Amino acid sequence: MSEELMKLNPEIENGMATMTPNKIAKIRERMVEMDRANQSLGRKNTQTMNQLMTLTMLTESPYRMMRQCLTQIERKRQAVEEAHFKTMTNRVKIKDLRVKGDELSMIEAAKMEHGEHRNLIYIEGALKEIAVFQEAYDEIRKNHNIPENWDERDAELAEIRHHLRQAFRQAHRDMILQGTITQGNAEYLEQYGVHLQTARNVIAKYIATCEKLIEEGDVPNINHLYEFLDKAVEIFGNEYKHVMAHIGLDDLVRQEYLYRSTK
């Protein structure tokens, strides 16, 4: 396909001042390797970015990561389906153009066929991403001991843990970067029943512990932070109930309005 595309009209090829036929022939030769290498493209992000950035950007919950996988899969599936029906439509148009048989119709048919071929790399890229997110979904589910037939209720019940971890993670970042908890994260903590000064004190002690470890040459890794967030959930995991009582709520999860799978 590259060689066919790069065969310019001889009049055009011979009429260029800089790009002589020999130079164009060299480009044509190199396009074979370019086409081979382009098979690694066709999608916006690498697998590494999708799994270490997209899935962790806004979440601390395996259920949320799985839902993010499902969202990405649905987007890519819609793109593949759209491309499928566009191809079906184009093939009817190509057939009609070839029946017409005039020169302009034949050129338009060739153009549409070429576009269809060029779009294959992006369709394949979408399918690759679907496959990657499917595998990520399965691995997250299995490694967090989540049953195959989990449902909306399971995800809702995991929300408190997620938001507490996320609030303390962001508040920790605030205190490291700015020396205090910013207003947005102060409100975030309070929404889940955590007193701001208590949170600041707990985080300050954790920061002091980390600084001492660093001074002693025992550098804490990311698991150290995860353990701190787990501890925060243990301490503050039921504080949201005070907020519910203050608001006047009896229930946080309305069972009758949730999708439930057959367990």
N, C-alpha and C positions, 0 to 999 in steps of 0.2 A: 504494500500500500504506500509506503514512503517513496519508493522509486516512482510509482505511478504519479503520486502527487507532485513530486519535484520535477517532473518533465514539463518544463515551461514551453510555451509556444516559441518556436525557433526565432521568430521575428523579435519577440521580447528578449529572449536570451542573448541574441546577437546585438541588440540595441543598447545594452547597458555599458556604461563607461568603466565601471570598476569591477563589477561582478561578471567576469568573463565566463564562457562556457566551461573552461577547465576548473574554475573556482566553484561553479555551481555543481559540477560533477563530483568535486571533493565533498561538498556539503551533502550531496545525495548519498555518497558512500557512508559518511558518518551517521546519517540518519538511521541506519540499520541498528547501530549500537544505542542511539538515542531512544528508539522505539523499544528496544529490549529493556533499557534502564527505566523507562517510563512505566513499566509494569509495576514498579514499586510505589507509584503515585496513585492517583484516583481517589484519595481521601484526604480530609483536612488534617487530621491528627495521626500521630504514630500510636502504636499499641501502648507504648510506655506512657504517653501523655493521657490517653484515654483511661488507663487503669490507675495511675498514680496521681493524676490531677483531676480529671473529670469526676471520678468516683469519690474523691475525698474533699473536693472544693467546698461543699456546703453541708457536710454531713459527718455525724459521729455514730451513725446507726447502721448496722448491716441491712436492716429492712429498707432504709433510705437508699443505701448503695444499690440494693437489688432493684428498687423502684427506678433509680437512675438508669440502670442497665435496661430496664423495660422501656423507659422513655426513649433512650437512644435507639433501641431496636425498632420501636414503632416509627420513629422518624425515618430511619433508613429503609424500613419496609415500605413506607409510603413513597419514598423516592424511587425504589425499584418498581413498585406497582405503576407509578406514573410513567416511568420510562418504558415499561412493558406496553401500556396502552398507547403511548405516543408512537412506539415502533409499529404497532398494529395499524394505526391510522396512516403513518407514513408509507407503509407497504401498499396500502390501497391507492394512495396518491401516486406512488411510483409506478404502479401498474397502469393507472390511467394515463400518466404522462408518456409511458412507453407505447401505449396504444395510439396516442396522438401522433408520435413519431417525428414531429418537426424538430429542427435543430435545437431550439431553445428549450423545448420540453425534455429532450434527451439530456441536455446539460443540467437542467433542474433535477431530473431523476438521478443523475450521477452525483450531484451535490448532496442530495438527501441520503443516498446510499453511503456516501463517504461520511456524512455526519453521524449516521447510525453506527458505522464502524468505529469512529472516534469516541462515541459515547460509551462504548463497551468498557473502556478502562474505568469509567466512573461508576458504571453499574457493578463491575467487579469489585471496585473499592467499597461500595456500599455493602455488598455481600460479605466482604472480608470483615467489615466492622460489625455486622450482625453476628457473624460467627464468634468474633472476639468477645463481644458483650454477652453472648449466650454462655460461653465458657466461664467468663468472669462471674456471671449470675450463679451458675452451678457451684463454682468453687466457694463463693461467699456463703451461699446457703449451707453447703456441707460443712465448711470449717467453723460455722457458728451454730451448728446443730439445729438448724431450722428445718422443720418438716417440709416435704414437697408440697403439701396441700395447705400451706400457710394462707391466711386470709387477712382482710382489712382489720379485724379485731386484733390480731397478733401485732400488726404494725402500729396500731394506735397505742397498745399497751407498752410499746417500747419507746414512745415519744418522750416521756419524762426523763428517762435516762439520757436520751440523745441531747435534749435541750440543756440539761444541767452540765453535761460534759462540754457542750459547745460554748455555753456561757462562761464557764470557768476557763476554758481554753482561750477565749477571746479576752477575758479580763486579765489573764496571765500575760498575754501579749501586750496589753495596754500598760501594765506595770513595768514590764521589761523595757518597752520602747518609749513610754512617756512618763513613767514614774507614778501614775495614778490610773484608776479605772475611769474610762471615758463615760459620758452621759448615756450613750446608746447601750453599752454593756452593763451599766449600772441598772438601767431600766430592765434589761434582759434578765438579770439576776433576780430583781425584785418580782418580776412577773411569775417566777417559779418559787417564790417564798423565801429567797435568801437575803438576809439583812446585809446591806452594802458594807458596813464596817466589819462585820464578821467575815465576809468574803475577802475583804482587803487584808485582814489580819492573817487568815489562813494562807492566802497566796503569798504574802510577805514572808511568812515562815518558810514556805516551800522554796522561795527564791533564795533565802538565806542559807537553807540546806544545800541547795545546788552550788551556791558560791563557795561554800566551805569545801564541798567535794572537789570543785575545780582547783581550789588553792592547794588541796592535798594531792592533786594529780589524778584523781579518780573522776574522769569526765563523765557526767551523766548522759545517757543516750536517749532516744525518743521513747523507749520503753519506760524510762523513769518518769516521763511526763504522763504516759498512759496510766501508769500506776497511781499517780497523783489524781488524775481525773476520775479513776475508779473509786478512789477513797472519797473524793468529793461527793460522788453519787451515794456512797454508803452513808455519809454524814447528813446530806441534805435531801435525800431521795423522797422524803415524805413531807417536806416543807410546803409543797404546792397545795396541800390540803388546807392549810391556813388561808391561803389566797382564795380557794374555792369557798370556804366558809364565810370569808369577808364579802365575797361577791354575792353569795346566797345560792350557790350551785350544790345540788345533791349528787349529781353524777357528771363525770368528765367525758366518759365514752358512752354514747347512746347506742346500745346494742341493736335496737330494732332498725337502725338506719345504716347498718354496716353490711357489706358483702361477706357472707359466711360460706366457706366451702364445707363439704361433707367430710367430717373428720374420720 
